[in-house]
Amino acid sequence: MASPVLPTIQYTPVEDIPARVKNVRTTFFEHKTRPIEFRIQQLRKLYWAIKDREHLMTEALKRDLNRPEYESYVGELVMILNDIIFVTNNLPKWAKDEKAADIDLTFALMKPTIRKDPLGCVLVIGAFNFPFLLTFGPVIGAIAAGNTVVIKPSEVSPNCAAVTQEIIEAALDPSCVSVIQGSIPETKALLAERWDKICFTGSSRVGRIVAQAAAPHLTPVLLELGGRNPAFVTKRADLRLAARRLLWGKTFNAGQICLSQNYILVDKEVVDQLVVEFEKAIKEYYPNGAKASPDYCRIINDGAFKRIKEMIDNTKGKILLGGSMDEKEKYIEPTVVLVNSTDDSLVSEESFGPIITLLPVSDLDEAIRIANDVDGTPLGVYPFGTKDETAKVLASVRSGGASINDSFMHASIPTLPFGGVGESGSGAYHGRSSFDAFTHNRSVTTTPGWVERVLSLRYPPYTGKLNKYRAASLHTPNFNRAGQTTYGLFGWITWIVTLGGGANKTGAARTAATVLVAIAIQQYIKRGAKL
């Protein structure tokens, strides 16, 4: 069967970029994207444009990354399509005004609400390693929130970038969504424009450039930047399970995943046994070798290949498994390396390739100290061990997300927020989070004319009004100067009836407690007492 013909990437003339941006910004102020029905229709059209071009997408991924069709479908296509269905089904509910909670009676008269407003005109800069998922994911959220969008696919995956443009132009209103193709000059021209939000997925180095470009206009940014993600394997962990799952995380897309572990902190007592399990798993996954397997990707380009090769060449560690390469094919075998220092390049730098780095530790406390020293805010952490051990890792090491006893499973669930923290990024998208990321929660009140007499308390002259305002507005604290909880009469009765449980009791217990408290108060009042 002949391979499908793919469109060819054509860079956008730099001089055309300002006019293209102005066009979509003008559309936003014409309120074309405001109606919920319009947004849903656009997303539905996008769904079918993607569905009808699945064969082009899988072919583009094959040419750019040698991605097997299975990985293309599991890792990108199905997640995008399901995300569109999930968003369109829930968008009317998400976009509704929210009634503000926990409002005092006085302010309730002003009908405080939270309105879901689009931000405006946003820029989405995609990534090469998952060129469809990391581009369409934010775009779905931006469209759902009612924004106009300019999309800059990664030129490093040129076939995927061209297919992305074909899909967008086939499905979406060109006055609302525009695709700009190019590399550094075109990206610089885009960053020079004024935006209402910028979403970038990629390296922390480029993320800093994006943040600096956004700063003059105080443009908010959503940055997903990867990181030197640690995995933890204790001596009580299931080593076969750890090897199989961490190997998958480092061989899916040939390890070109911002979420895969960068190094494994393994208890020195079980290092040899873990290596044996890695060897078994490699043979299971690739019985004829990774190079001959149709299920193993290649490195994206010559530059990336040379960078990973240089890291392996410069390591002071010992290669225990793998290590073979083919520059012509941009092939790097899954490679297990034992290192003895955090200064080693395989730990201190993000490999973004199929390198499995093992760093022995004496115990979990040492592993946690190292993880916090190497990268205090990685995109993901992956602890393998007992329930108490994994809980200790989560409590001690910050990260954008975490998968216990697995590799980046948390990011495989499209309705969970996906994003970093600190050095690994800011903000999140996927599912509802994508809508929220491109939405402004606008507080709105409506003050009726008939409350003017009440409001007169706020107007000058202020003579004689301060005590009245204090009495009407200041809440009574339920704590003393030492920070301890205090109880009034009602509070004590509630505490006694619920045996100190309060809000932690079940709904039935709280209901019963409320009834008993009410009866007690009624009896108290009947006896002529004053509360």
ABEGO torsion letter per residue (X at the ends): XBBBBBBBBBBBBAAAAAAAAAAAAAAAAAGAAABAAAAAAAAAAAAAAAAAAAAAAAAAAAAAAGBBAAAAAAAAAAAAAAAAAAAAAAAAAAABBBBBBGBBAAAAAAGBBBBBBBAEBBBBBBBAABAAAAAAAAAAAAAAAGBBBBBBBBAABAAAAAAAAAAAAAABBAAABBBBBEBAAAAAAAAABBBABBBBBEBAAAAAAAAAAAAAAGBBBBBBAEEBBBBBBBAABBAAAAAAAAAAAAABGGGBBAABBABBBBBAAAAAAAAAAAAAAAAAABAAEAAABAABBBBABAAAAAAAAAAAAABABBBABEGBBBAAAGBBBBBBBBBABAABAAAABBAGBABBBBBBBABAAAAAAAAAAABABBABBBBBEBAAAAAAAAAABBBABBBBGBBGAAAABAABBBEBBEAAEBEBBEEAAAAAAABBBBBBBBBBAAAAAAAAAABOBABGAAAAAAAAABBBBABBAAGBBBBBAAAAAAAAAAGGAEAABBAAAAAAAAAAAAAAAAAAAAAGBBX
